[in-house]
């Protein structure tokens, strides 16, 4: 008997083919349609090229960057304090590719119609490959409005912030062609309540906008600490004020900026988030003294927008993996994707993903029209509505997608565990759910024209009775906005606004299979988990639409 014949115990069958190297744009029909719908058709070749990178080398780099976390070095081998964070080369590959393709700069350097949408589409695919680079890329992108409030600093910094060159060296910007910007806002005692900050700013000379100060205090979250400069908040005699604090002083010496430790986080592990102290750190005032929050408010809108895009991206990649698996995995002699209950689940996941994408790119469309008052008011509201709802929906949606794959979705060889760990960060960063919902109430009740902008956007229901009834329900709810329990109901009201907007966008786009299913399940009496779509919907078409080719 030849015992060698028993060494091979089985042939591998009933496994899906690999998606490695897939172009994330070409396998995503909803992304193609919504990007074109909102004005990014001119950038399609550019978006398509990034889809090849995101699904190929960047996807591989994402795994490596997560397997090799950043390492903090407080001192060099001679005992000198250096405060350096060392990243794996894969992380630098992700950063370099994004910056060279204009992800932090495109809408500012080429501000044509659809630029914000095109940039969001590329960010959407980049984040599917790896979300850990999101903070420095987003902050660099979002810092531009703040810089523009201080022309002298903008003249020095913006050419390098907007450059398509990535230079991670630990040297001052005088020696670099490109720069990245980080953020250090919150403190231990206040968190989101930045007005409770205790960091103090002391003028070096005359003081005032554009002038030098020294900062003394701490920051509970500073991300990412190896950026070239940080926008931060500190108290002056006139109140909370915004400052730009570079990592190096003009004489090339290191600034008095000390990393205490890196955060040990649930997810987002390829990115270094840190606790820091300022011990006389040199910084320059940005904007009007005592007006720190208004100075950063447009920047906050941009970062919240990226939270929407980022969570939508995580959901899409989870859906991609689940739909692909089910399209090739047989159980009981039938493909999973052909079995009615799994079709119900996959179709429901597809609806959630596409609705999130639609609202995110609609937000990009509004940003592309800053001179239109209706669009500006819409954007003001949707940064909070979308940031709350999309980011809140992502963890449960990704969990369900992983379950579609059984044990294959639970092991680290799959990307699903990383997506699941990543999902909560966007709902926490830039203000948690309650902060967003209270901001929705503030915008609708106190900012002129925002409530009217909402109902102008929603319209009359576009011929759908269910949506029309939902809109009327919203109108009644906001007529009662001065009732004593309005804050108590803020989450429900924000959810209702989000669902109304998503239903309107899907209905307006004209794909009845998508809009009918969304309205029937989200505005009707559906179940409370994914996979409880009502009867009579075109679930096969929904699954087909979102399954990678």
C-alpha positions as CSV (number, residue, x, y, z in Angstrom):
1,X,0.0,0.0,0.0
2,X,1.3,3.5,-0.9
3,X,0.7,5.5,2.2
4,X,1.6,8.8,0.4
5,X,-1.8,8.6,-1.3
6,X,-3.4,9.6,2.1
7,X,-1.3,12.8,2.5
8,X,-3.8,14.7,0.4
9,X,-7.0,14.6,2.3
10,X,-9.3,16.6,0.1
11,X,-9.6,18.9,-2.9
12,X,-10.6,22.5,-2.1
13,X,-14.1,23.2,-3.5
14,X,-17.1,25.4,-2.9
15,X,-14.9,28.5,-2.1
16,X,-15.3,31.9,-3.8
17,X,-12.5,33.1,-6.2
18,X,-10.2,35.7,-4.9
19,X,-11.2,39.4,-5.2
20,X,-7.5,40.4,-5.0
21,X,-6.7,43.0,-7.6
22,X,-10.3,43.9,-8.4
23,X,-10.9,47.5,-9.6
24,X,-13.1,48.8,-6.8
25,X,-14.8,51.3,-9.2
26,X,-15.6,48.8,-11.9
27,X,-17.2,46.3,-9.6
28,X,-19.4,49.0,-7.9
29,X,-22.3,50.0,-10.2
30,X,-24.0,52.2,-7.6
31,X,-20.7,54.2,-7.2
32,X,-20.5,54.7,-10.9
33,X,-24.1,55.9,-11.2
34,X,-24.1,58.3,-8.2
35,X,-20.7,59.8,-9.1
36,X,-21.9,60.6,-12.6
37,X,-25.3,61.8,-11.2
38,X,-23.7,64.4,-9.0
39,X,-21.3,65.9,-11.5
40,X,-18.1,63.8,-11.3
41,X,-18.3,62.3,-14.8
42,X,-15.5,64.4,-16.1
43,X,-13.2,62.7,-13.5
44,X,-14.3,59.1,-14.3
45,X,-10.9,58.1,-15.8
46,X,-9.2,59.4,-12.7
47,X,-11.6,57.7,-10.4
48,X,-11.3,54.4,-12.4
49,X,-7.5,54.6,-12.2
50,X,-7.7,54.9,-8.4
51,X,-10.1,52.0,-8.3
52,X,-7.3,49.8,-9.7
53,X,-4.9,51.0,-7.0
54,X,-7.4,50.7,-4.2
55,X,-8.4,47.1,-5.0
56,X,-4.8,46.0,-5.7
57,X,-1.6,47.4,-4.1
58,X,-3.4,49.5,-1.5
59,X,-5.6,46.7,-0.4
60,X,-2.5,44.6,0.2
61,X,-0.8,47.6,2.0
62,X,-3.8,47.9,4.3
63,X,-3.3,44.4,5.6
64,X,0.4,45.0,6.2
65,X,-0.2,48.4,7.9
66,X,-2.6,46.7,10.3
67,X,-0.3,43.8,11.0
68,X,2.6,46.3,11.8
69,X,1.2,49.0,14.2
70,X,3.0,52.3,14.6
71,X,5.7,52.3,17.3
72,X,6.5,55.3,19.6
73,X,10.1,56.2,20.3
74,X,10.4,58.8,23.1
75,X,14.2,59.0,23.0
76,X,17.0,58.1,20.7
77,X,19.8,55.7,21.7
78,X,21.9,58.5,23.1
79,X,19.1,59.6,25.5
80,X,17.9,62.6,23.5
81,X,14.1,63.2,23.5
82,X,12.9,62.8,19.9
83,X,9.1,62.0,20.1
84,X,8.9,60.0,16.9
85,X,6.3,57.5,15.7
86,X,7.6,54.9,13.3
87,X,5.3,53.6,10.7
88,X,5.5,50.5,8.5
89,X,6.4,51.2,4.8
90,X,2.9,50.0,3.8
91,X,1.4,53.0,5.7
92,X,3.6,55.4,3.9
93,X,2.6,53.7,0.6
94,X,-1.0,54.4,1.4
95,X,-0.3,58.0,2.3
96,X,1.9,58.7,-0.6
97,X,-0.6,57.2,-3.1
98,X,-3.5,59.2,-1.7
99,X,-1.6,62.5,-1.7
100,X,-0.1,62.0,-5.2
101,X,-3.6,61.4,-6.5
102,X,-5.0,64.6,-4.9
103,X,-7.2,63.1,-2.2
104,X,-6.5,65.9,0.2
105,X,-6.3,68.6,-2.4
106,X,-8.4,68.1,-5.5
107,X,-11.4,70.3,-4.7
108,X,-9.1,73.2,-3.7
109,X,-6.7,72.9,-6.6
110,X,-9.2,72.1,-9.3
111,X,-12.5,73.6,-7.9
112,X,-14.7,72.8,-10.9
113,X,-18.2,71.4,-10.6
114,X,-18.1,67.8,-9.2
115,X,-14.7,68.1,-7.7
116,X,-15.8,67.3,-4.1
117,X,-17.8,64.4,-5.5
118,X,-14.8,63.1,-7.4
119,X,-12.6,63.4,-4.4
120,X,-15.2,61.6,-2.2
121,X,-15.5,58.8,-4.7
122,X,-11.7,58.2,-4.6
123,X,-11.7,58.5,-0.8
124,X,-14.5,56.0,-0.7
125,X,-12.4,53.4,-2.5
126,X,-9.2,54.3,-0.6
127,X,-11.0,53.8,2.7
128,X,-12.1,50.4,1.6
129,X,-8.5,49.4,1.3
130,X,-7.5,51.0,4.6
131,X,-9.1,53.6,6.8
132,X,-6.2,54.2,9.1
133,X,-4.8,57.0,6.9
134,X,-8.1,58.8,7.0
135,X,-7.3,61.2,9.8
136,X,-4.2,62.8,8.4
137,X,-5.7,62.9,4.9
138,X,-8.9,64.3,6.1
139,X,-7.3,66.9,8.4
140,X,-5.0,68.0,5.6
141,X,-8.0,68.4,3.3
142,X,-10.2,70.1,5.9
143,X,-7.5,72.5,7.1
144,X,-7.8,74.6,4.0
145,X,-10.8,76.8,5.0
146,X,-9.1,77.6,8.3
147,X,-5.9,78.6,6.6
148,X,-7.8,80.9,4.3
149,X,-9.0,82.9,7.3
150,X,-5.3,83.8,8.0
151,X,-3.7,84.9,4.7
152,X,-0.2,85.3,6.0
153,X,-0.1,81.7,7.3
154,X,-1.9,80.5,4.1
155,X,0.8,82.1,1.9
156,X,3.4,80.1,3.8
157,X,1.6,76.8,4.3
158,X,-1.1,76.2,1.6
159,X,1.3,75.6,-1.3
160,X,2.7,72.7,0.6
161,X,-0.6,71.5,2.1
162,X,-2.0,71.4,-1.4
163,X,1.0,69.8,-3.0
164,X,0.8,66.3,-4.4
165,X,4.0,65.2,-2.8
166,X,4.3,63.2,0.4
167,X,7.4,63.7,2.6
168,X,7.3,61.8,5.9
169,X,10.8,63.0,7.0
170,X,11.1,64.5,10.5
171,X,12.3,68.0,9.3
172,X,10.7,71.4,9.1
173,X,8.5,72.4,6.2
174,X,11.2,74.7,4.9
175,X,12.9,71.5,3.7
176,X,9.7,69.9,2.3
177,X,7.7,70.3,-0.9
178,X,4.6,68.8,0.8
179,X,3.0,69.0,4.2
180,X,0.3,67.2,6.2
181,X,-1.9,68.7,9.0
182,X,-3.1,67.0,12.1
183,X,-5.5,68.0,14.9
184,X,-5.2,68.4,18.7
185,X,-8.5,69.7,20.1
186,X,-9.9,67.7,23.0
187,X,-8.7,67.5,26.6
188,X,-9.2,65.1,29.4
189,X,-11.7,67.2,31.4
190,X,-13.8,68.3,28.4
191,X,-13.7,65.9,25.4
192,X,-16.2,67.3,22.9
193,X,-16.8,70.3,25.2
194,X,-13.8,72.1,23.9
195,X,-14.9,75.3,25.8
196,X,-13.7,73.5,28.9
197,X,-10.1,73.4,27.5
198,X,-7.5,74.7,29.9
199,X,-4.5,74.9,27.6
200,X,-3.2,78.5,27.7
201,X,-1.7,80.6,24.9
202,X,0.9,83.4,25.8
203,X,1.9,86.0,23.2
204,X,5.5,86.1,22.3
205,X,5.3,89.7,21.1
206,X,2.4,91.9,20.2
207,X,-0.2,89.1,19.9
208,X,-3.3,88.9,17.7
209,X,-4.2,87.1,14.5
210,X,-1.2,85.6,12.7
211,X,1.1,86.3,15.6
212,X,3.3,83.9,17.6
213,X,2.3,82.5,20.9
214,X,3.6,79.8,23.3
215,X,1.1,77.1,24.3
216,X,1.1,75.4,27.7
217,X,-1.2,72.5,28.4
218,X,-2.2,69.0,27.3
219,X,-4.4,67.3,24.6
220,X,-6.2,64.0,25.3
221,X,-6.3,63.1,21.6
222,X,-3.8,64.3,19.0
223,X,-4.1,62.6,15.6
224,X,-1.8,62.0,13.8
225,X,1.3,63.1,15.8
226,X,3.7,62.8,12.9
227,X,2.0,65.5,10.8
228,X,4.0,68.7,10.0
229,X,1.6,70.9,12.0
230,X,-1.5,70.8,14.0
231,X,-4.6,72.9,14.4
232,X,-5.3,73.2,18.1
233,X,-7.4,75.3,20.5
234,X,-6.1,77.2,23.5
235,X,-7.4,79.9,25.9
236,X,-6.3,83.6,25.7
237,X,-7.6,86.5,27.7
238,X,-10.4,86.8,25.2
239,X,-11.4,83.1,25.2
240,X,-10.9,79.9,23.2
241,X,-8.8,80.6,20.1
242,X,-7.5,78.6,17.2
243,X,-3.7,78.1,16.6
244,X,-1.4,76.4,14.1
245,X,1.4,74.6,15.9
246,X,4.1,73.2,13.7
247,X,6.3,70.2,14.8
248,X,9.4,72.2,14.2
249,X,10.3,75.8,15.0
250,X,11.5,78.2,12.2
251,X,15.2,77.6,13.3
252,X,14.7,73.9,12.5
253,X,14.7,72.8,16.2
254,X,11.9,70.6,17.5
255,X,9.0,72.3,19.0
256,X,8.1,71.9,22.7
257,X,5.5,69.2,21.7
258,X,5.8,66.0,23.7
259,X,4.0,62.7,23.0
260,X,3.0,61.0,26.3
261,X,1.8,57.8,24.8
262,X,-0.1,56.3,21.9
263,X,-3.7,55.3,22.3
264,X,-4.5,51.6,22.5
265,X,-7.6,51.7,20.3
266,X,-10.4,49.3,19.4
267,X,-9.7,49.8,15.7
268,X,-8.0,52.3,13.4
269,X,-4.7,50.7,14.6
270,X,-2.5,51.6,11.6
271,X,-3.0,55.3,12.6
272,X,-1.2,56.7,15.6
273,X,-3.5,58.6,18.0
274,X,-1.7,60.1,21.0
275,X,-1.8,62.1,24.2
276,X,0.5,65.1,24.1
277,X,1.7,68.0,26.2
278,X,2.6,71.5,25.1
279,X,5.4,73.0,27.2
280,X,5.8,76.4,25.6
281,X,5.1,75.1,22.1
282,X,5.4,77.8,19.5
283,X,2.2,78.4,17.6
284,X,0.5,81.1,15.5
285,X,-3.0,82.4,16.0
286,X,-5.5,81.5,13.2
287,X,-8.5,83.8,12.9
288,X,-10.0,86.2,15.4
289,X,-8.9,85.9,19.0
290,X,-11.6,84.3,21.2
291,X,-13.4,82.9,18.2
292,X,-11.8,79.5,18.1
293,X,-14.9,77.5,17.5
294,X,-16.2,79.7,14.6
295,X,-12.7,79.5,13.1
296,X,-12.8,75.7,12.9
297,X,-16.4,75.3,12.1
298,X,-16.0,74.9,8.4
299,X,-13.1,72.5,9.0
300,X,-15.4,70.5,11.3
301,X,-18.0,70.3,8.5
302,X,-15.4,68.8,6.1
303,X,-14.2,66.2,8.6
304,X,-17.8,65.2,9.4
305,X,-18.4,64.8,5.7
306,X,-15.4,62.4,5.5
307,X,-16.9,60.5,8.4
308,X,-20.0,60.0,6.2
309,X,-17.9,58.9,3.3
310,X,-15.7,56.7,5.5
311,X,-18.5,54.8,7.1
312,X,-20.2,54.4,3.7
313,X,-17.0,52.9,2.4
314,X,-16.7,50.4,5.2
315,X,-20.3,49.3,4.5
316,X,-19.6,48.9,0.8
317,X,-16.5,46.8,1.3
318,X,-18.4,44.6,3.8
319,X,-21.2,44.2,1.2
320,X,-18.7,43.5,-1.6
321,X,-17.2,40.6,0.4
322,X,-20.5,39.2,1.5
323,X,-22.2,39.4,-1.9
324,X,-19.2,37.9,-3.6
325,X,-19.0,35.0,-1.1
326,X,-22.7,34.3,-1.4
327,X,-22.5,34.4,-5.2
328,X,-20.1,31.5,-5.2
329,X,-20.9,29.5,-2.1
330,X,-23.3,26.6,-2.4
331,X,-25.3,25.2,0.5
332,X,-27.8,22.4,0.0
333,X,-27.0,22.3,-3.7
334,X,-28.0,26.0,-4.3
335,X,-25.9,29.1,-4.3
336,X,-26.5,31.2,-1.2
337,X,-27.3,34.2,-3.3
338,X,-30.2,32.3,-4.9
339,X,-31.8,31.3,-1.6
340,X,-34.8,33.5,-0.5
341,X,-33.7,34.3,3.0
342,X,-30.2,35.2,2.1
343,X,-31.5,37.3,-0.8
344,X,-33.6,39.2,1.8
345,X,-30.5,39.8,3.9
346,X,-28.2,40.8,1.0
347,X,-30.8,43.0,-0.6
348,X,-31.3,44.8,2.7
349,X,-27.6,45.3,3.1
350,X,-27.4,46.6,-0.4
351,X,-30.1,49.2,0.3
352,X,-28.3,50.4,3.4
353,X,-25.0,50.7,1.5
354,X,-26.5,52.5,-1.5
355,X,-28.5,54.9,0.6
356,X,-25.4,55.9,2.6
357,X,-23.5,56.5,-0.6
358,X,-26.3,58.5,-2.1
359,X,-26.5,60.9,0.9
360,X,-22.7,61.2,1.1
361,X,-22.3,62.1,-2.5
362,X,-25.3,64.4,-2.4
363,X,-23.4,66.2,0.4
364,X,-20.4,66.4,-1.9
365,X,-22.7,68.0,-4.5
366,X,-23.8,70.6,-2.1
367,X,-20.1,71.4,-1.2
368,X,-19.5,71.9,-5.0
369,X,-22.0,74.7,-5.0
370,X,-20.9,77.0,-2.1
371,X,-22.4,80.1,-3.6
372,X,-25.9,78.7,-3.6
373,X,-27.6,79.5,-0.3
374,X,-29.9,76.5,-0.6
375,X,-26.9,74.2,-1.0
376,X,-25.0,75.9,1.8
377,X,-27.9,75.5,4.2
378,X,-28.4,71.9,3.1
379,X,-24.7,71.1,3.7
380,X,-24.9,72.7,7.2
381,X,-27.7,70.4,8.2
382,X,-26.5,67.2,6.4
383,X,-23.0,67.2,7.9
384,X,-24.7,66.5,11.3
385,X,-27.6,64.3,10.0
386,X,-25.5,62.2,7.8
387,X,-22.6,61.9,10.2
388,X,-25.0,60.7,12.9
389,X,-27.1,58.2,10.8
390,X,-24.6,56.7,8.4
391,X,-21.9,56.2,11.1
392,X,-24.5,54.8,13.5
393,X,-25.7,52.2,10.9
394,X,-22.2,51.0,9.9
395,X,-21.3,48.6,12.8
396,X,-24.6,46.6,12.7
397,X,-24.5,46.5,8.9
398,X,-20.9,45.2,8.8
399,X,-21.7,42.6,11.5
400,X,-24.5,41.3,9.4
401,X,-22.3,41.1,6.3
402,X,-19.7,39.1,8.2
403,X,-22.4,36.7,9.3
404,X,-23.3,36.1,5.7
405,X,-19.9,34.6,5.3
406,X,-20.1,32.4,8.4
407,X,-16.8,31.6,10.0
408,X,-14.9,32.9,6.9
409,X,-16.1,36.4,7.9
410,X,-14.9,36.0,11.5
411,X,-11.2,35.2,10.9
412,X,-8.5,37.8,10.4
413,X,-7.5,36.5,7.0
414,X,-10.7,38.2,5.9
415,X,-11.0,42.0,5.9
416,X,-14.4,41.8,7.8
417,X,-13.0,41.9,11.4
418,X,-10.9,45.0,10.6
419,X,-14.0,46.7,9.0
420,X,-16.0,45.9,12.1
421,X,-13.4,47.2,14.5
422,X,-13.0,50.3,12.4
423,X,-16.7,51.1,12.1
424,X,-17.3,52.8,15.6
425,X,-14.5,55.4,15.2
426,X,-16.5,57.6,12.8
427,X,-19.5,57.8,15.1
428,X,-17.2,58.9,17.9
429,X,-14.7,61.1,16.1
430,X,-15.8,64.8,15.5
431,X,-18.7,64.5,18.0
432,X,-20.6,61.4,19.1
433,X,-24.2,60.7,18.2
434,X,-25.8,62.9,20.8
435,X,-23.6,65.8,19.8
436,X,-24.7,65.4,16.2
437,X,-28.4,65.2,17.0
438,X,-28.3,68.3,19.2
439,X,-26.5,70.1,16.4
440,X,-29.3,69.1,14.1
441,X,-31.8,70.7,16.5
442,X,-29.6,73.8,16.7
443,X,-29.3,74.2,13.0
444,X,-33.0,73.7,12.4
445,X,-34.3,76.0,15.2
446,X,-31.7,78.7,15.3
447,X,-30.0,79.2,11.9
448,X,-32.1,81.1,9.4
449,X,-33.3,79.2,6.4
450,X,-32.0,75.7,7.3
451,X,-35.5,74.3,8.1
452,X,-36.8,75.7,4.9
453,X,-33.8,74.3,3.0
454,X,-34.6,70.8,4.4
455,X,-38.2,70.8,3.2
456,X,-37.2,72.4,-0.1
457,X,-34.9,69.4,-0.6
458,X,-37.5,66.9,0.5
459,X,-40.2,68.4,-1.8
460,X,-43.7,66.9,-1.8
461,X,-42.8,63.2,-1.9
462,X,-42.2,63.0,-5.7
463,X,-45.4,61.1,-6.2
464,X,-44.9,58.5,-3.5
465,X,-47.6,58.6,-0.8
466,X,-45.5,56.9,1.8
467,X,-42.7,59.5,1.5
468,X,-45.3,62.3,1.4
469,X,-46.7,61.1,4.7
470,X,-43.2,60.9,6.2
471,X,-42.5,64.5,5.1
472,X,-45.8,65.7,6.7
473,X,-44.9,63.8,9.9
474,X,-41.6,65.7,9.9
475,X,-43.3,69.1,9.5
476,X,-45.5,68.4,12.4
477,X,-42.6,67.3,14.5
478,X,-40.7,70.5,13.9
479,X,-43.7,72.7,14.5
480,X,-43.5,71.2,18.0
481,X,-39.8,72.0,18.2
482,X,-40.2,74.3,21.2
483,X,-41.8,71.5,23.3
484,X,-40.1,70.6,26.5
485,X,-39.0,67.1,25.3
486,X,-37.4,68.1,22.0
487,X,-33.9,67.1,23.1
488,X,-35.2,63.9,24.5
489,X,-36.5,63.1,21.0
490,X,-33.5,64.4,19.1
491,X,-32.3,61.0,17.9
492,X,-35.6,59.9,16.5
493,X,-36.1,63.3,14.7
494,X,-32.6,63.0,13.2
495,X,-33.2,59.5,12.1
496,X,-36.5,60.6,10.5
497,X,-34.7,63.4,8.6
498,X,-32.0,61.0,7.4
499,X,-34.5,58.4,6.2
500,X,-36.6,61.0,4.4
501,X,-33.6,62.4,2.6
502,X,-32.3,59.0,1.6
503,X,-35.7,58.0,0.3
504,X,-36.1,61.1,-1.7
505,X,-32.6,60.8,-3.3
506,X,-33.2,57.1,-4.2
507,X,-36.7,57.9,-5.6
508,X,-35.4,60.8,-7.6
509,X,-32.6,58.7,-9.2
510,X,-35.3,56.6,-10.9
511,X,-34.3,53.0,-10.1
512,X,-37.7,51.8,-8.8
513,X,-36.3,48.5,-7.5
514,X,-34.0,50.4,-5.1
515,X,-36.4,53.2,-4.1
516,X,-39.5,51.0,-3.6
517,X,-37.6,48.6,-1.4
518,X,-36.0,51.3,0.6
519,X,-39.3,53.2,1.2
520,X,-41.2,50.0,2.0
521,X,-38.6,48.9,4.5
522,X,-37.4,52.1,6.1
523,X,-40.6,54.2,6.0
524,X,-42.9,51.2,6.5
525,X,-43.3,48.7,9.3
526,X,-40.3,46.4,8.6
527,X,-38.4,44.4,11.2
528,X,-35.6,45.7,13.4
529,X,-32.7,43.6,12.0
530,X,-31.4,43.3,8.5
531,X,-33.1,40.7,6.3
532,X,-36.7,41.6,7.2
533,X,-37.7,43.2,3.9
534,X,-41.5,42.9,3.2
535,X,-42.9,40.8,0.4
536,X,-43.2,41.9,-3.2
537,X,-39.8,43.6,-3.7
538,X,-37.3,43.0,-6.5
539,X,-34.7,41.4,-4.2
540,X,-33.0,39.5,-7.0
541,X,-32.3,42.8,-8.9
542,X,-31.0,44.4,-5.7
543,X,-28.6,41.6,-5.1
544,X,-27.5,41.5,-8.7
545,X,-26.9,45.3,-8.6
546,X,-24.4,45.2,-5.8
547,X,-22.6,41.9,-6.5
548,X,-19.1,42.4,-7.9
549,X,-18.6,41.2,-11.4
